[in-house]
Structure formats: structure tokens, C-alpha cells
Amino acid sequence: MTHISEAGPWVLALAMTAVALALALLHLRTRRSNAALRAEARTEARAAAGRYQALEADARSGAQAAAQASEARYRSMEAALLAEAQEAERARLDAEQQSGRIGGELAYFVDTRLPALVTHLRHRHVPVPGTQDPALAHTEVGTLLERALNQVAQVIVDTEQRVDAGAQAVLRATTAEIQAKSYRLQEMIEEAQFTFDDPEIAKRLVSMDRTNEENLRQIQATGVLCGAWPGLTRDDSHLGDIVAGAQSRIAGYQRVQITSQLSDPVGVVARAVEPLAVIVAELLSNAVHHTPQGTRPVDVSLHQVQAGACVVIDDPGVGMTDEEREFAARMLSSQQGVLLTHLGDPPRAGFATIGRLVQQFGFTVTVDKPSSYGGVRAVAFIPDHLLMLMDEVAQPMSAMSPALRKPEPPRQESPAPSAATGPAGPTGSAGAIELPRRRRQRAAQDTDRPAQQGPDPAPAISPDQAAQTWGAWQTGTMRGFEDARTDQEEGMQP
């Protein structure tokens, strides 16, 4: 125990030394291990930092590329949006401009083209303008406007014709009644002329009869214009008698001078007598109306031509303008329909009335040439199918008619119908025309005509002489009323 106790401190010291050495070694190993770990950690940290830097670089590179791509896409989208905005703005401006052009075109259509269309329908020489903007002429807008214009024109024409037909029907009925009463008044005046032999009364009756005759002519012309029959059915009549009768129907008849270039007693068939009288009366009234008083008289001459006969009226009046001449030609055309609303205000009904009769009977009337006196020459042509040769024994011409140009030598009786010859040509027969000769079935009435026309040279006449003279002057008129009366409802149709 003593030896153990003496050796104990040394053993303990050795043990403690060994432990210290072990601990030191352990400590060294630990430090080395920690250093290695730290080195490894540093290496790993460096590797991680490298990877991080690489990732960061990649990230930065990707972000930059993405940013660039995004920026490119943004700029592309911005450019597209800008282009769309500019296109939309241009479209808006174009739409506004188009809307303004269409609005201006519509305003022009309403303010200019429609009024021009209405004027054109009444005055054909007035043109209807086209579209204001030529660029719209062949577009849908221009086509629609043209369709609207045509439809408006058709509506106006249909409405005018419907209204005019109603107005003409009313006027036909009214003029028929007034015309019948005027003929009755004419008969009453004639009865009074043969009843009273006082010269003053006779003078007043003559004035009343003439006024009634003028009134009757206007009423008759108005009825004819509205489609009515002239109102009288007459016998076959001498052309000179018809013209002289037409002269007696107008105011200012004293200013008309009638001469005949006929060498044969040319007559007109019954159905065309009154229509021709109306035509000549209207032409004479127009000629006298436009001829100032104090000038030479209106010259009327009767001629026989190759295809018929004609009445030529030359007035020394004021003539006609181009517009008036065009209006007259349009009214006288057999192809032209007549509307009362197209006759002006006041209505110019004379040529329209003649146009109605021209269309119905086949006459030809022209007023397109100036007369030799600076006025107007009117020519009424009667075709040969409306003409005939009159029997001068059974139905002589009235004392008021113009004398034939010259008497012909007595004709040799032959069974064949005789020919009426017109003005001779170079061979003497170039103007020949054959006309039927008709004889009246009843014997000619004994007429009591005065031997000569003109005023009685005696300073005063007795009542009996006045009555006798007046009766002779009225013989021709009475003959017509004995054979034909007013026939308003069943007038002879051509």
C-alpha cells in the first residue's frame, strides 16, 4: 500500500499528462477537422456563390431579354394601337365628311332638284340638274336619289292627271249647260230681230247677238278643250261659208279681210264643219288680239292644194317668241296631251283647243313661220278626205263668203264625177285633185239675198226695208238652224 501510495502522484501525473496529450491531440484533430470543414464550407460557399452569380447572371440576362421582348411587344402593340387609332380617326373624319356630303346632297335635292323637277313637268325646256357632287352620282346614294326623283315625278303626274280629269269633267258639264242656254238666247234674239222693225232696236239686237256669239265661242272652245263635242251638227258647207262664220264669232271681226284663191266650190263634209269653224275662229281671235289697231287688217286666204285645202292667216302683229312658238307647237301636236294646269295663268287655251280637234279629225295646224308683215302665219290644212265639191245650185254660197277667184266656163255634163282642180302647175294640171260632189236631197230654199253687199246709199230707210234687209242678211244663219240643232249629249263623233 505504501509503494502504491508513493507512486500514485506520478501515475496521476502521467495519466493526467496522457489525458492532456489526448485532449491536445483531440483538440488538434478537431481544429484540423474544423479547418477542413471550414475550407470545405468556404469551397462550397464559393461554389454556391459562383452558382448564385451564374444564376444571378442568367436571371439578369433572362430578365433583360424578357424586358427587351416585353418592351418590343409593348412597342409593337403601341404602334398597332396607334395605327388603329389613326385609322379610326381617319374613318371618323371620312364618315363626317361623307355625312356632310350626303347632308349637303340631300339639302340640294330638296332645295334645288325637286323644285326644278316640278318646273320641268310644266315647262319641258327647264332642265332638272343632276347630283351636286359628281362623286355621288354612281353611288348607292345617287341611285336612291334618282329613284326618289322618278317616284316624285310619277306621283305628281298621276295626281295632276287625276285632278285635271275631274276639273275637265266639271267644266264639260258646266259648259254644255251654258252652251245650250246660249244657243237658246241666240234663237230668242233672232226671233226678236224678225219681230221688231225699229232700226234702233235692230241695232241693239245685232250688238246683243254679236256679244252672245263671242261668249258662245269661248264657252264652246272651253268645252272642246275639256273633251266635249263642239255642240252643233251641221250640213256639208262651203269652205268660204265656214271661214266667214268663224269671222263673225270674234271681237274685232272688222279687222279681218278674207279672200279666196279657190276656183271651185270646195266644201267640207258635215262632221268636220263645226270643228273647222272652231279652229279658224281661235286662230282669227289670236291674230286679231295680237295685232294693234290702226295697222293693216289680218289677211285670210283660201287655197286648194294637192292633198286638200288650207286656210292661211297672216297677221301684222307682234310675232311670237321662241318659248311661245315651242308652246304652240306642243299644244298643236296630235301627240301632246292637254292638262288645264299646264296652260298658264291666265290660261292660254286657244292652241290647246285646236290641238284637241286636230287630234280628233286629222287637221294640221302650224304657226311656226312669220308672216309677210312681221307677225305670225297660221296655216290650217284640211285633208282631202274631209273635202267635197258643193252643188252651187242646190246650196249656193252665202253672200258673206269670199267670192271664188274667177268663174270657170260651164262644165260639160257627164256621168262620171267631175274633178276639182287646184292651182295649175307648169303643165296646167299638176295641182289637180279629185273631190266627191254631193247634191242635197231637198230642193234649195228660195233665198232673198241682196244683190250687193255694203251699206244702203240712201240716207234713211223705212222700218219695212230694214226688216227686209236684215232678214236677207240672216238667211244663211237661219238655214243652218232649220237643218241642225244643238246636240250636246249625242254629238256626232268623228
PyMOL commands that set and color helices and strands:
alter all, ss='L'
color gray80, all
select helices_A, chain A and resi 2-122+134-136+140-195+199-225+239-247+253-255+270-289+322-332+340-342+350-361+384-386+463-473+475-483
alter helices_A, ss='H'
color red, helices_A
select strands_A, chain A and resi 237-238+256-260+266-268+298-305+308-314+364-370+376-383+387-389+420-421+432-433
alter strands_A, ss='S'
color yellow, strands_A
deselect
rebuild
show_as cartoon
